[in-house]
Amino acid sequence: MTARGWFLFSLMGVVWGIPYLMIKVAVEAPLSPSFVVFTRCALGAALLLPFAARGLPATVRAHWKPLLAFACIEIIGPWFTLTDAERHLSSSTAGLLIAGVPIVGVALARFFGATERLGARR
């Protein structure tokens, strides 16, 4: 691997790990997991909502209720359980558990009968 590749790989590791360190710091302070999750969701929504509102396709507007349910289940639920788990687990273990989410997604897709084939490139 080139020096640039190693640098980018290291940078990705730092960027990936910092949120888990910050969660650990916030949970060890007198902040509840609910407050930490709400703050993360509110900051993310404040940053992304202007972009989403400007280019919101009609399909998304027509199906906003299922999209909201998916966001609650797939984003808020895991963040709450992760933040609560950080009281008992190290930040590195929490990061590794989150890294396994795509594998679980593939397994669930296969279980529920996804017709898309999963090849080496995917």
C-alpha positions in Angstrom: 0.0 0.0 0.0 1.2 3.5 -0.8 2.0 6.1 1.9 -1.2 8.0 0.8 -3.2 4.8 1.2 -1.9 4.3 4.7 -2.6 7.9 5.6 -6.2 7.7 4.3 -6.7 4.4 6.1 -5.4 5.9 9.4 -7.5 9.0 8.9 -10.6 6.8 8.3 -9.9 4.9 11.5 -9.6 8.2 13.5 -12.8 9.7 12.0 -14.6 6.4 12.6 -13.5 6.1 16.2 -13.9 9.7 17.5 -17.8 9.5 17.8 -17.5 6.4 20.0 -14.9 8.2 22.2 -17.2 11.2 22.5 -20.2 8.9 23.4 -18.0 7.3 26.1 -17.1 10.8 27.5 -20.7 12.0 27.4 -22.1 8.8 29.1 -19.4 9.0 31.8 -20.5 12.6 32.4 -23.9 13.0 34.0 -25.7 12.8 30.7 -28.3 10.2 30.0 -28.2 8.0 26.9 -31.5 9.6 25.8 -30.0 13.0 25.9 -26.9 11.9 23.9 -29.0 10.2 21.3 -31.4 13.2 21.0 -28.4 15.6 20.6 -26.8 13.4 17.9 -30.1 13.1 16.0 -30.9 16.8 16.3 -27.4 17.9 15.1 -27.6 15.4 12.2 -31.1 16.6 11.2 -30.1 20.3 11.5 -27.2 19.6 9.1 -29.0 17.4 6.6 -32.5 18.8 6.5 -31.7 21.8 4.3 -30.1 19.5 1.7 -33.0 17.0 1.9 -35.7 19.6 1.7 -34.3 21.2 -1.4 -34.1 18.1 -3.5 -36.9 16.0 -1.9 -38.4 13.8 -4.7 -42.1 13.3 -5.0 -41.6 9.6 -4.2 -40.1 10.4 -0.8 -42.9 12.9 0.0 -45.5 10.3 -0.9 -44.0 7.7 1.5 -42.8 9.8 4.4 -44.5 7.7 7.1 -42.6 4.5 6.3 -39.4 6.5 5.9 -39.9 8.0 9.3 -40.6 4.6 10.8 -37.4 3.2 9.2 -35.4 6.1 10.5 -36.7 5.6 14.0 -36.0 1.8 13.9 -32.7 2.0 12.1 -31.1 5.2 13.5 -32.6 6.2 16.8 -33.0 2.6 18.2 -29.4 1.5 17.6 -28.0 4.9 18.8 -29.9 4.5 22.1 -28.8 1.0 22.7 -25.2 1.8 21.7 -25.1 4.8 24.0 -26.6 2.7 26.8 -24.1 -0.2 26.1 -21.2 2.2 26.3 -21.8 2.3 30.1 -20.6 -1.4 30.2 -18.5 -1.8 27.0 -15.3 -0.1 25.8 -15.6 2.3 22.9 -13.6 0.0 20.6 -16.0 -2.9 21.2 -18.9 -0.6 20.5 -17.3 0.5 17.2 -16.7 -3.1 16.2 -20.3 -4.0 16.9 -21.5 -1.1 14.7 -19.1 -2.2 12.0 -21.0 -5.4 11.7 -24.3 -3.7 10.9 -23.9 -4.2 7.1 -23.4 -7.9 7.5 -26.6 -8.1 9.6 -28.3 -6.1 6.8 -27.2 -8.6 4.2 -28.3 -11.5 6.3 -31.8 -9.9 6.9 -32.2 -9.1 3.3 -31.5 -12.7 2.3 -33.9 -13.9 5.1 -36.7 -11.7 3.8 -36.2 -12.8 0.2 -34.3 -10.1 -1.5 -34.0 -10.9 -5.2 -30.8 -8.9 -5.7 -27.7 -11.1 -6.0 -24.7 -10.4 -3.7 -21.5 -10.8 -5.7 -17.8 -10.2 -4.9 -18.0 -6.6 -5.9 -20.9 -5.9 -3.5 
